């Protein structure tokens, strides 16, 4: 699974933007590990995405800001989450209380077996993916890498979600984007686009919210066909 994009922390322009960013300041004050927490927070508020009792799987979870949001949203009156949260990443991640973390590539059989054991046979209500690949600066290559990451996440979600489950994925507008949206529409009953305030206007990133897994169709010969 491609790793998350590394930011150019030695770039003076990046440093200036980072230290003056209101979402960065807010994340420090509120104890979130990154400003990305507010992207999920806004979508969760708008779409009533997370609630106690759910089973949530997060792909590409490190450093854990989305995981912190999920834990908070699933919490009951005592502050303990109701339901189950499993976070996966090929990178290490500092523990988040009450969250099962699996380090490894979610495509690997061993990792999938660990996930199945953690879920204990439960189907998943929500699959989240804020993954992005390491970018090379070559537009065509980067678009292809980003698309591959999103496609892998969609395939995972379709396999593990409940029929009425929800899939939230980061995507980048550009080459292949419209084809990916069409792929989601063939796989899910509804697909909506979200651009939260914490997602910079200059960024090509958007979030796609897909609901309701379409049943897999079978051809007359009995083989599975695409949804």
PyMOL commands that set and color helices and strands:
alter all, ss='L'
color gray80, all
select helices_A, chain A and resi 12-20+22-30+37-47+65-73+109-119+139-160+177-187
alter helices_A, ss='H'
color red, helices_A
select strands_A, chain A and resi 55-59+84-89+100-103+124-129+161-172+188-194+205-213
alter strands_A, ss='S'
color yellow, strands_A
deselect
rebuild
show_as cartoon
